[in-house]
Amino acid sequence: MKLLIVDDIPINRKLLRVRLEAEGHTALEAADGVDALQVLSREKVDGVISDILMPRMDGYRLCNEIRANRQLRDLAFIFYTSTFVSPADEQMAGDVGADKYLTKPASIETILAAMNGAISMQHASPEPGAVREIEVLKGYSDRLVTKLEEKNLHLERELRMSALSVEIGSALMHGKTLPQTLCRCCEALVRHLDASSATIWTCDAGGESLEWQAGAGEASGSGERIIRPLIVGERLLGIMAVFAAAPFSEAALEKLASVADSIAMGIDHNRSQEDLRNALAEKTTLLQEVHHRVKNNLQVICSLLAMQINCAGGDSSVSALNDAHARVLAVSLIHEQIYQSETVSELDFGEYIDRLSEFIFAAYCIDPSRIQLRTTLEPVRLGVDQAVPCGLILNELLSNVLKHAFTDGRAGMVSVTLQNTPDGFAHLTVADNGVGFAADFQWEREHSLGMKVVRALVKQLRGNLFVSGADGATFRISWQLPVANCRR
């Protein structure tokens, strides 16, 4: 047989054509009734298999046109559709002259049996006069209008369900607090499901009591009430209740089940985030307390050293105790600043440099009009593991400058520079324009306690130390920053 397939969906035409050709038949294709009439004007076929709802010319109209055409009226004509499936639709198909009426999906054996039966049928000439045609066309128009209205209602319901999903997802994603999030969910349920009210309760941690969280609309005394448990795994997280004056559609009931699952997961996620925030706050409090106690203990040591300095007899003893006091103070300032910071895990090292420099200049009773301090500090954040050795290095270098660079009342300037370079390294430079080094000075072999401390701490940082004696003295320390603290 040579058959013409008429359907506006290409994949439907292709699938049916492949099935017919597999049975040894020839198949032609047309996208709608207009294309089908053009094909029939060129090709002779044994029958037509047509969908109903198509652009330009639908299947009802095509069948009516074929039966009204003297050359085509004897063609076998089968309707094969998934949209028009009511008894009234089948009656309308018979009224316009169709031989068979099949609904999708159907086996190829059923289609071929229907076509063979249609080919063997005798087609009577259409009744004369315009009355029958008007009645047929009126019935056909009424069926089309009804189906289009049904299709529009279906699409409208799908759009509203899609809009509900989008709004629920947006509320769960962007809500700042759980009550605010659930309130937006209730408002979306009322708006998109034509509900009179929606309410959500949540369970306590043990699942024993319910607490009202959010609601929207006003509950009516009569109508349909849908209650959905909010469950994740085997845990009951809450209850959702939706009230409506009219019964919910099947699509709305399915969507309510999906929405309940989404809201349950949103509540679970919100609680998990709250637990994490509480744990982080507790950890932060504990770390603050640790830094606070360490700082207090170091302050006690500083006070004891200050008392020992006052009681010391020799200049060498006083100098050693002053150095020890300055070192303990340098570490104490680090813990104090971290205790006062928001992160309690790192500090702004530039701010620390300003504070430590101020303390050291005050400890050595430096006249700011004689020795000036200039700082150039870029933002660099350090954790305790790097801040402590860097602070001790800075303390040793500044103390060394103030003790040895400006002897005999000499005036000058001390500069401290902190840089954070794009290659992930930090650079701390302490320079002065004082007397400089002795001619035979070799910092690698210097045996003073201060230089030993500096070398050891630079090694601890896995950094590099550069020393220059031109126009005073310059010390430059470079070390690798953690990835999180590198300049972006």
Stockholm file with secondary structure:
# STOCKHOLM 1.0

chainA/1-488         MKLLIVDDIPINRKLLRVRLEAEGHTALEAADGVDALQVLSREKVDGVISDILMPRMDGYRLCNEIRANRQLRDLAFIFYTSTFVSPADEQMAGDVGADKYLTKPASIETILAAMNGAISMQHASPEPGAVREIEVLKGYSDRLVTKLEEKNLHLERELRMSALSVEIGSALMHGKTLPQTLCRCCEALVRHLDASSATIWTCDAGGESLEWQAGAGEASGSGERIIRPLIVGERLLGIMAVFAAAPFSEAALEKLASVADSIAMGIDHNRSQEDLRNALAEKTTLLQEVHHRVKNNLQVICSLLAMQINCAGGDSSVSALNDAHARVLAVSLIHEQIYQSETVSELDFGEYIDRLSEFIFAAYCIDPSRIQLRTTLEPVRLGVDQAVPCGLILNELLSNVLKHAFTDGRAGMVSVTLQNTPDGFAHLTVADNGVGFAADFQWEREHSLGMKVVRALVKQLRGNLFVSGADGATFRISWQLPVANCRR
#=GR chainA/1-488 SS CEEEEECSSHHHHHHHHHHHHHTTCEEEEESSHHHHHHHHHHCCCSEEEECSSCSSSCHHHHHHHHHHSTTTTTSEEEEEESSCCSHHHHHHHHHHTCSEEEESSCCHHHHHHHHHHHHHSCCCCCCSSHHHHHHHHHHHHHHHHHHHHHHHHHHHHHHHHHHHHHHHHHHHHHCSSHHHHHHHHHHHHHHHHTCSEEEEEEECTTSCCEEEEEEEECCCSSSEEEEEEEEETTEEEEEEEEEESSCCCHHHHHHHHHHHHHHHHHHHHHHHHHHHHHHHHHHHHHHHHHHHHHHHHHHHHHHHHHHHHHHCCSHHHHHHHHHHHHHHHHHHHHHHHHHHSSSSSEEEHHHHHHHHHHHHHHHTTCCTTTEEEEEEECCCEEEHHHHHHHHHHHHHHHHHHHHHTSCTTCCEEEEEEEEECTTSEEEEEEEECSSCCCTTCCGGGCCSHHHHHHHHHHHHTTCEEEEECTTSEEEEEEEECCGGGSCC
#=GC SS_cons         CEEEEECSSHHHHHHHHHHHHHTTCEEEEESSHHHHHHHHHHCCCSEEEECSSCSSSCHHHHHHHHHHSTTTTTSEEEEEESSCCSHHHHHHHHHHTCSEEEESSCCHHHHHHHHHHHHHSCCCCCCSSHHHHHHHHHHHHHHHHHHHHHHHHHHHHHHHHHHHHHHHHHHHHHCSSHHHHHHHHHHHHHHHHTCSEEEEEEECTTSCCEEEEEEEECCCSSSEEEEEEEEETTEEEEEEEEEESSCCCHHHHHHHHHHHHHHHHHHHHHHHHHHHHHHHHHHHHHHHHHHHHHHHHHHHHHHHHHHHHHHCCSHHHHHHHHHHHHHHHHHHHHHHHHHHSSSSSEEEHHHHHHHHHHHHHHHTTCCTTTEEEEEEECCCEEEHHHHHHHHHHHHHHHHHHHHHTSCTTCCEEEEEEEEECTTSEEEEEEEECSSCCCTTCCGGGCCSHHHHHHHHHHHHTTCEEEEECTTSEEEEEEEECCGGGSCC
//
